[in-house]
Amino acid sequence: MKRLFATLVALTALLFFGSLVTGPAGFTPIESIKALLSSDQSPITMVMQEIRLPRAILGLAIGAGLGIAGAAMQGYLRNPLADPGLIGVSASAALGAVLAIQTGFAAAWALGLPISALSGAAAGVLIVMLLSGPQGSTLTLILAGIAVSALAGALTTLVLNLSPNPFAANEIVFWTMGSLADRSMTHVWLAVPFIAVGALIIASTARGLDALTLGEDAAAAMGVRPARIRLALILGTAAIVGAGTAVAGSIGFIGLVVPHILRRFVQARPSALLWASGLGGAAMLLAADIAVRIILPSKDLKLGVLTALVGSPLFLHLIYRTKRQGL
């Protein structure tokens, strides 16, 4: 376990450094680090402090948050196919952002888009909680999340369909693909506190998630309250996914694939998988963000597109391998 932790920390730190020094400007790593620590107003300093540093911090925070949320959802539902977007937060946050772009609110105020996305996420999780009820089953939670996701997705498509402004429609399509490009420290200060709070809320459920592996009745006999764990997971996941979607758009497969890969290294213990998936998610998203700057840099390859292209085949392979081991 210690070796896994050390490996993941080292890999994440290396990729964070790689994110800082990778870009089309052509600065050397030494020049980049000097500019990052400088207080002058030179172009290289502005690039490092206002463009690359926020991008690296958001990649680290969003990736870690998605990894933790995915591990928590899979642990609570006892289903390795569960995803942080299962409760509809990602789709409802995307709807809020799309409405901000379409109405011009995003253009009128720099924070209009992320604030609208966070508002959409809050509305989505409120509807899910009302539909599933305080004592509802996990099946009710899943069905409520699917319903909210479907409704938000349909409304997003309707906005695109009825959009009279081709420029707004184009911006909506590109935003939904997911990206960390052109983000500032303002986005960092907006998203990271929500992600940190969400991660802390989920971390508080670690003992309960371990107990739930024995079944809800056994967990209740140990003093664990499944309803409280579910509420904490919903709120924590909503904060993480809502904040991440608000500033970076839709980025999939991180919370689905990373816990699945790392589960066998922690003996399938949910509490240990939380921190492992946090580090693994951060590493995976940082690596993907470095890759989009290297692969077709002139075409502006979107981060969400790359994570889906890499994550889908990888996840299919994991499912196939699991099926063969089961046979």
N, C-alpha and C positions, 0 to 999 in steps of 0.2 A: 504493500500500500504506500509506503514512504517513497519507494522508487517511482511509482506511478505519479505521485504528487510532484516529486522533483522533476520528472520528465515533462509533465504538463506545464509546470511553472516556467521551466527553461524554454520550452517551445513557444509558449505565449509571449515571454519576454523577447525572444529572438524575432518573432513575427511583428511585435509592436515596434521594435527598432527598425525592422524591414519596412514597415508601413511609413515610418518617419522619413526614411532616406530614399524611398522609391517615388519616382515621378518624372514627368517629361522635361523638367527644368535642367536636368543634367548636372546637379550639384554632387560633389563627392560626399561620402558619409561624414568625413571630418568637417567639411564646410557646413554641412547640414546641422550637425550637433553644435558647432560653434555659434551658428546663427540662431539656433533654438534657445541658447543661453544668453544671447546678446540683448542689449537694450537699445541698440540704434534703430534707425528707420530705413535701413537699406532694403532693396527688393528681396534679397534672399531671406532676411529676417522676417519680413512680412509673409512670405510664402510659408516659412516653417511655422511661425507662431499663429498665423491666421487661417491657414489652409490645411497643412499637413497634420499639425498637432490635434486640432479638433476632429479631423477625420479618423486619426488613430485612436483617440479616446472613445469616440462613438463606436468604432468597430469593436474595441475591447468591451465596452459596457453592454452594447446591444447583443453581441455574441454570447457573452457570459449570462446575461439575463435570459435569453432564449434557451440556452442550454439548461439552466436551472429550472425554468418553467416547464420545459419538456420532460425533464427527469421527474419533477414533482407530479405532473399530470399522469405520466405512465405509472408511477408508483401508487398514486391514489386509485386510479382506475384498474390497476393491476393488468395493464394492457400495453405491450411494447409498441403498439401502433398508434397510441394517443399522441396528440400534438397540441402545443400551446394555443393554436388557433381554433381548437375544438369548441371553445365556449363562445365563439362568435366575435371576440374583441377585435381581431385583426380586420375582419370585413367591415365592422361598424366604424372603426377608426378610419379606414379607407373611404367609407362613405362620407364621413365628416370632412375629410380633406378634399374629396371631389366636389362637394357642395361649396367649399370655400373657394376653390379654383373657378368653378362655374359662375358663381355670383360676383366674382371680382374682389371678394373679401381678402383673399390671399395677396392680391396685387396692391390693395390699399394699405395693408399693414404687414410688416415683415413677419410677425409672429401669427398672422391670421391663419395660415395653413396648419401649423402644429397645434395651435390652441383648438381649432375646429376638430382636428383629428382626435385630440384628447377628449373633447366633449362627446364626440361620436362613440369613442371607446367607453366612456362612463355611461352613456345612454344604453349602449349594447349590454354591458354587464348588469345594469339595473334591470333590464327586461329579462335577462337570463335568470337572475335571482328571483324575480317575481314569478316567472313561469315555473321554475323548478321548486320553489318553496323552501322554507328553512329545514324541513324534515324530508325532503324529496330523495328519491333513490339516485344512484349514479346514472341509471338509464334515463331518468327524467332530466338530469343535468345535460347529458349528451344530446338528447332530443331537442331540448331548449336551445342549446348552442347551435345545432344544425339548422334549426328554424331561423334563428337570428342571422346566421351566416348567409342562408339562402335569401332571406328578405333583403339584407344589406347589399348582397351581390346583385340582386335583381334591380334594386333602386339605383345602384351605381351604373348598371348597364342602361337603365332608363334615362339617367342624366346624360350619358354619352349619346344615346340615341336621339334625344331631343335637343342636344346642344346646337344652337345656331352659330356658335363661334368656333371655327375650325382650329384656331390657335389654342383656345382653352381645351378643346377635345384632345389635341395633340399633347398638351402639357399634362393632362390627366393620364393619358396612356403611358407616357414616359415616367410619370411619378409612381404609378402603380407597379412599375417594373423594379423599383427599389434601387437606391443608390446612396452613397455617402459623399459623393462629390459636392464641392461648393458649400459645405456646411461650415458654420462658424462656431465660436465659443458660446454664442447666444443659444444655439441649438444644444450644445453640451450642457449648459446650465439649466436648460429647460427639461431635457430628457433624463440626464444621469440621476438627479435626486429621486425621480419616480422609479427608475430602475432599481436604485439602491434600496429604497423602501420596500418595493415589491420583493426583492431578493431576501431581505431580512424577514418579511412576513412569511415567505415560503420556508426559510431556514428554521423558523420556530416550529414547523410541523414535522421536523426530521424524526423525532422519537415516535410520533404518531404514525408516520408512514411506515416505519419499521414494524410497528405493532400490527398494522393493517395487513401485512403479508400473511399473518396467521388467520385472517378473516375478521369481519366486523364484530362478531360476537365475542371472540377472544380478545380483540382490542378493547372492547367496552369493559370486559372483565378486568382488564389491566388499568382501567381508569381513563382510557382514551375516548374522546367524544368525536365520532366521525363527522357529525354535523359542523362542529367548530373547525375541524381540519378542512372540510370542504369550503366553508366560508373563507378561511384564510387563503386557500389555494386560488379561489376565484378572484379575490381582491388582489393578491400578489401577482397572479398571471395577468390580470387586467392592467395593473400599473406597468408591468414590464412590456407587454406586447403593445399596449396603447401608446406608451412613450416611444418605443422603438419604431412603430409604424408612423407615428406623428412626424418624426424627423428624418426617417430613412425610407419610407414607403414599405411596400410588402416584400419581406425577405423570408422565404420559406425553407423548410427542410433542416434548418439548424437544430431546432428543438426536437425534431423527429429522429434524425439520423445519429446525432452525437451520443445521446443516452444509450441508443441501441448498440453502438460500437463499444462503448466503455463499460457496459453492464457486466460483462464476464470478468473484467479486471477487478471489480469490487465485490465479487461474489453475489451479485444481484441485490446488494443491500441498498435500499432507497436513500438512506441518510448519507452514505458514502458516495452514492451516485450523484447527489446534488452538487457537491463541490467539484467532483471530477467532470461532470457535464458543464459546469460553469467555465472551468478552465478550457475544456475541449471546445465548447462553443465559441469562446473568445478566439482561440487559435484558428478555428475553421473560418470564422468570418474575416479575421485579419488576413488569412492566407487568400481567401477569395477576393478581398478588396485589393490586395497586391496584384493578384492575377489580372483583374480587369484593367489595371494600369499598364500591364505588360502585353496582354493579348489584344490586338487590334486597338491600340491607343487612339488612333484617329477616328474610330467609329463609335466611341463612347459606349462600350459594352456595359450593360447594366448589371449591377450586383445581384439582384434577385433572379435575373435570367441565368447567370452563371451558377448560383447555388442550386437552382432547380435542375440545370443540365448535369451537374455533378452529383447532386443528391439523389435524383431519381434512379439512375442506374445502380448507384451504390446501395440504395435501400432495397431495390429489387434483388440484388445479389445477396444481401443479408437475409431477406425473406426466403430465397431459394436455399441458402445454406442451412437456415433454421429448419426448413421443411425436410431437407435430406437428413439432418441429424435426428429429427423426430422419427423418421422412417427407420 
